[in-house]
Amino acid sequence: LTFEQANLDYTKHFAAALREVGDVPSGKLMDRIYRDEIGHVGYGLRWFREWKQSSQSDWDAYRRRLVFPLSPSRAKGNGTLFNANGRLEAGLGEEFVRALSLFERSKGRTPNVFWFNPDAEDAMAKGVAVSDYQAGKKVARFIADLEPLVLFLSRRDDIVLMRSEPRREYLERLRSLGFDLPEIEIVASESELASDSLTRERKLYELRPWSWEPRAAALFRPLLNQVPDSAPALVWSETVRSRFSKGEQMDRWPDWEPREPWLSFACRSADERNAAIRQIHDTFGPEHPVFLKQSFAAAGRGNSILDPTGVGARSYPVGSEPVVIEPWVDRVFDFSVQYEMTGEGLRFVGFCRQILDSHGRYRGTVWTPKFCSGLPAELARFLMETVLPRYDVEGAFAKELESWLGEADYRGPVGVDAFVFRGISGALRHRLLCEVNPRYTMGRLTWELSRKVAPGRAVRFEIVKRAEDSGKDRDIVLDGRGRVSHGSLMLNDPGTAKDWVARLTVGE
């Protein structure tokens, strides 16, 4: 039922391949072997049903009988189409065949392990070793709707930890659109693996949560001994936590541009906050708006543009974590720089355009094969000549960022948010860094998605309210290898999403 079943895929595949190169006699021979393989699987199935408990389904009994490293993945061909009809003809039931078509487990490559915890900064705001954090209802619904996004960070043979099992219909839809699926394992809680977790016993490569934080550290703790010494396995600490703090970041990089008046202020007291507002007004005028950011927040949550008098800022409480005060400016172009921090240092991944609302909150990301294509000439020239070279991994900024992350022994994805704005004179100016995210970001996710659709295509990723989206795919066109080359699709499950939709649009 395992290796013979895989031959249903191989014989069908090679029969067609032999005919394609003109060897019709060998193709016919492979057809006869294919008929034999159907009989072999049917014979094994008959005895399997004699021996299994009648209360068990064929699929459940089959999975239980296979001892790791043997798994149902071995019952499918490598690099071949999945032959559902041959399995049905051998007598396997439709439910078994559908379940097998979606089942994935590595056949050799050591897997990475992924986890989606986009509320990490909320947990961090409670402290280093918080155990009493619980997501509010809105945040919990956001996570429930968008948890499937973690599937697009992984590759086939990887393991994705999830809170609930995705619907089979949803996974079949992703497979039909050319997306490879990982192995999925359900956790007991946000900080605990299931008691029967196979991942505990397996050799692993990298542990890759969306973000490290106290609960993720607890969730992955039983797996630390399963990764090689050379792999990044982070130990959660106050030093690591400090790398997420917007206040700590502005202590390190307060200047927007050398020898320019734009500054950000990390304020740890009411006096520091009021002094920052005065300096902004002294520099830019008493009517200039003030922008406030919390130290621990993601996607612009907690950001506020305050009235020109600064009254709102002066009434804003300053607690144990600093708030960031800075001048609000005429932003022309928002973007992010994606890096990967490795044991050898910082590695450049790519640039993405950011879509923000009028208050600096995240709405989406655009990735294009040529980053500056389609932009106004003035902006494109400024980006290519002045801005983009500053992020070279051998440049001063990247080396400083590498050192700063290295001091915390951080390894993993890194996103740097930045923007181009109009200065007082109207000329274009560049803010080198407005925040560092030592975690996965929607920008990195968009870059990963660009690798999973047809090559050379631009992609636009957006998160929109469910009430504003049809939940339907539109104008989908697949290339010759079955990958999306044009159209718009809902990335999360339209059958379960209640509040939020993640939409991917692919085109030229």
N, C-alpha and C positions, 0 to 999 in steps of 0.2 A: 504493500500500500504506500510505500514511500519512494524508494528508488525506481521501482517498476512504474509507479505513477508518473514520475518525472519523465520517463521515456515516452509517455504520451505526447509530451511537448517536443522532445528531441526528434522523434521519428517523423512527426508532422513537419517540423521545421526543416529537417534535412531532405525530406522527400521533395519539398518545394524548391530548396536550394539546388538540388541535383538537376531538376528539370530546368531551372533557370539558366544553368550553364550548358544545357543541351544533352545531359546524360539521362535520357528517358528510361532506359532499362534499369539503371540503378535506382531511379526514382520509383519505379514500379516495385522493385525489390523492397525498398523502404516502406512502401504502402503495405506489403504483406507482413513485414515486421510490425508495423503499426497495428494491424488487426490482431496479431499475436499478443501484443502488449495490452490491448483492451481485454483479451481473454485472461491474461495473467492478473490484471487488477481485479477483474470480476471474480476470479477464483479466490484471491486473497480476501476480497470483501465478504464473500459468502462465509468463510471460516471465521473471519473477524466478528461478524454478527452472531455467529454461534457462540463465541467465547465471551463477548462483552455482556455486561449487565443490561437487561432489557429496559431498565429505567433510564439508562443513559442514551443520549443522542449519539449518533455516529461520530460527530465532530468532537464532542466532549470526551468520549471514550478514547478516540484516536490521540488527542492531545495528551491525555493523561498517561497513555502507554509509552510515549516517546520520552526517553530519558536524555537530558541535556548532555552533550551538545547536539544530539539528534533532535530535529524539530520539524514541523510541517513544511517549513521552507525548503527542506530537502526533497519534498514531493513535487517541486516545480522546477522547470528547466531554467538554466542560466542563459540570459541573452536570447530567449525565445518568447513567442507569444504564449499566453496561457490558454490551453486548449480545453475550454469548458465542455464542448460537445463530446469529446472523447471520454471524458470522465462520466458524463451523464449516460453515455452508451454502455460504459462498464458497469453501471448500476448505482453509482454514487448519487445521493440525493442533491437536489438543487441547493438546499441550505448548506450542506457540506461544501459544495463546489464554490458557492459565493464566499463562505468564510475562508476557505483556503486561498482564494484569489487575492484576498486582502491581507492575509497573514504575512508578517515579515519578521525574520530574525537573522542575524548575521550568519553567513556560512563560512566566515573566515576573518574578515576585517574586524579589528578590535573597535567596538562602538564608542562613540561619545554619548553622553547622557545630557538631555535637555529638560528644562523646567521653565514654566511661564509664571513669573511673579511680578507684574508691572506695578504693584503697590509697594515695592521694596522701600522707597524713600519714606512712605508713611510709617512703615515699621521702624526704620532707622531713626526717625524723629523721636521715637520713644526711648532710644538709648542703644547701647551696645549689646546687651544681653536680654532684650525685652522678651518676656514670655506671655504677656497679657494683651498683646496687640491683636485685634480682630477687625477685619475690614468692615466698614459700614455697608449698608444695604446697596447703595448706589455703586460703590467700588466693587462689591462682590458680584453684582450683576454685570458690570463692565468686564470683569475677569471671566465670568461664565460665558459671556457672548464671544469674547475674543481669544479665549484659550487656544482654539485650533490654529492660531497664527504660529505657534511654536513648531508646528509640523513643517513649515516652510523654511525654518532655520536648519533643519536636520537633513541628512542624506539617507538614502536607503542603507540599511544595516545599522543605523544609529538607534538609540532608545529615547523615547520621549515619555516623561512622566506626566500624567494628567490626573485631574480630579475626577473626571467621569469619562466613560467610554463613548467615543464619537459614534454617531449613527452609521450603520453600514451603508445606507444610501448616500450619505455625505462622502464617505471615503471612496465609494465607487465612482462618484462624480469627479472627485479630484483625480483619480486614476485615469478616467476617460479624458481628462484635460491635459494629460502628459506629466502630472506630478508624481514623483516617486514617493512611496510611503515608508515611514520608519516602523520599528516595533513600538507598540504602545503598552505601557504598564500603568495601572491605576494605583495611586498612593492611598494610604490610610488617612492622612491629614496633611496640612500645609508643612508640617515639620517631621513627618514620620512615613517611612516606607511601609507597604503592606507586609504583614507577617510572613506571607509566602512569596515575597519578592525574589524572583530569580536573579535580579540584577545584583543582589548582595553577594552572590556566589560567583559572579562572572569576572573575567579579566576585562577591564575597561581602559579607555585611553584618556579622555578629558571629561571633566565635570563642568557643564556649561549652563548654569541657570541664566535666566534673563538678567538677573542681578544678584550679586551676593548680598546677603543681609542675615539677621539672626536666625530666621526660620529656615532659609535655604541652607545655611551652614549646618543646622541640626538635621535637615532632611538628607543631606549628602554625607554626613559624618560616617555612617556605616560603610560608605563606599571608598573612603580615603585609602584604605589598604589595597583596593582593587586596581588602582591606577599606578603606572610606572613612576619611578622616582623622578624621571625627567619631565613628567607631565605636570601642568599647572594644577595644583590642589590647594586652594587658598585657605588659610586659617583666619577666621573672622576676628577682627581686633578694632580697637579705637582708631588706630592709624589708618586702617582700610576705610573705616566709616568716615574719617575726616576728608578722604578724597572725594566724597560725594557732596560735601558741604559747599554751597554756593558762597558762603561767607569765607571759608578757608581758601577757596579758589580766588576770590577777589583780593584776599591778602597777598596771594602769590602774583596775580596778574591784574593789578588795579588800573594800569594804563591801557587805554584803547589803542593809541598810536604814540610812538615816541614824539616828545616835544609838542604834544597837542593838549588842549585843556580838558578833554573828556576823561573823566575818572569815574570809577565805581568805588563805593565805600561800604565796607563790612562794619556794621554798627552793632555794638554789644551793650549799649546803654542809651537811655533817652538823650543824654547830653551829646553823645557821638552822632546819634540820628539827627538831632536838630542842627548840629554843626555842619553835617553833610548837606542838609537842605540849604543852609545859608550859603555855603560855598557854591553850590549849583546856581543859586539865584544871583550871587555876586558875579559869577562868571558869565551867565547867559541871560540875566535879567530876571526881575521879580515875577514875571508872568510865565516863566518856563516850566512846563510840566515835570513832575518827579515820578520816577518809576521805582516800584518796590518789589523785591523778590524775597521769598522765604528761602532758608538754607536748604531744607529738604522738601523738595516737591518735583514732580515730573510733568512734562508736557505743558509747562506754563501754568499749572494749577497753583493758585496762591499769588499770582502776579497781579499787580494793580497799577493803573495809571492814576495818579492822585492830582487833585486840583492844584492850580498854579501857586496858591498860597502855602501849600504844604500842610494845611490843617489836618487833612486825612492822615498824612504820614506821622504828624506829631502826636496823634491820638492812637497810633498803632502800637500795641504793646511790644516791648523788647524783652524776650524771655531768656532762657538759657542758651539758645542758639541765636547767632547774629542774623539780622535782616540786612539785605543789600539795598542801598539807596544809590540811584544813578539818574542822570538826565535822560529824559525821553527824547528821541531823535527821529528824524524823517528817514525811516528805513526803506531802502530801495530794493535790496536783494538779500534774502536770508538763505543760508546754506549750512551744510554740516560736512565735516571731514571725518571719515571713518578710518580708524586705525585698529591694529591688533597688537596688544602688548604680549610679547613672547619672552622666553628665557634668553633669547639672543638680542632682545631690544624691541623697539617700536617698528612695526611694519605698516606701510601705507596700504589701505584697501581701496578707497575711492571717495569721490565727491558726490553729494546729492543736493538738490534744491529743496528748500523747506517752504511749506505753505503754512502761514500763520494768520490768525485773525488780527483785528485791530488792537487787541490787548496782548499780543505776543503769545497766544495760546496755540498749541499745535493742531493742525487740521490735516496735513498730508505731506507727501514727499514726491518729488519727481526725479527720476534718474534717466539720463540720456547718454548714448554712447560717446558723444562729444559734449562735454559739460557746458561749453559756452555757445552751442549752436542755438540759433533762434533768438538770441538776446540782442538788445540795441547795441549799435556799434561802440558807443562810448563805454557802456558797461562791460561789454565783452573784452575790449582792449584793456580796461582797468584791471579786470580779473586776471587776464593772461599775463600782463606785464608786471603788475604790482602785487596782487593778492595771492594767487595760487602758488607762486614760488616760495612764499613764506612757510608753507606747510611741508616742504620737502623733508624727508626723514633725516637728512644730513644737515638740515638747517638749525639755526639757534633755537627756534621755538620748539621743534620736535625733540631736540636733545634735552631741553629743559623739562618738557613734559615727560619724556622717558625717565629722566632722573627722579622726578617727583613721584611717578607711579612706582618706580623701582624701589624707592625708600619704603614703600608699604608692601613690597613683595607682591604687587598686584600682577595678575596674568589674566588676559581675556580681552573681550571687545572694548573699544574706546570710541566714543563719539564726541567731537568738538563742535559746538554750535558757534557760528560767527555770522556777521552780516556786513553789507556795504550800505552806507548812509550818506545823506547830503550834509555837509558841514555848513557853518554859518554863512560862508561865502557862496554856497551853492555847489561847490566842487565835491566830487566823490571822495569819500573817506572809508577806511576799512577798520572795523573792530576785529582784532585778531582772535579774540576769544570772549564769548559772553557766558559760556558754561562748559564744563567738562562732564561727560557722563561715562564713568568707568563701568559700563554694562552694555548690553544690547540696547539698541534704540530703534525707532521706527525707520530711521534713515538706513541703518544697517540691514534691517529686514527688507527694505525696498531694494537695496543692492543685492541681497541674496535672491530675491524674487527675479531680478533681472537676469540671473544666471539660470533660471528654471524655465524661462520662456524662450521663444525662438531668438537666435542670436541677432544682434544688431538692432533690436527693437527698443524703443523708449517705453518706460513704464511710469504710471502715476498711481500712487497708493494713497487712499483717503479713508478716514474714519468718519462716518456720518451717522446721524440718528436713524434708527430703524424706520420711524414714521416718515422719513424723507426719502426712502429708498425702496424701489420695487422688490428688491431681493432676487431679481432675475438676472440671468446672464443675457448679454446683448451682443449680437453680431459677431459671435465667436468664429474665428477661422484658425484652423490648425495647419502647421507646416507638414512636410513630408515625414517627419519623425514624430508627429503627434503632439507637438508643443504649440502653445498658444502663440500666434503671430499677429493677431488683431482681435479687438473686441474688449468687452468689459465684463468682469465676473466678480461675484461675491465670494470672498475667500473663506469666511466663516460659514456656519451651517444655517441656511435660510429656514430650515425646519425647527431650529431651537433658539435662534437669536431673538431676543425680546426687545432690547433697547438700542443696540449698536450694530452697524454693518461695517466690515472692512472690505473696501472695493478696490480692485486692481483693474486698471485700464492699460491696454497694450496697443501700441501703434508705431507709426514712423516718426 
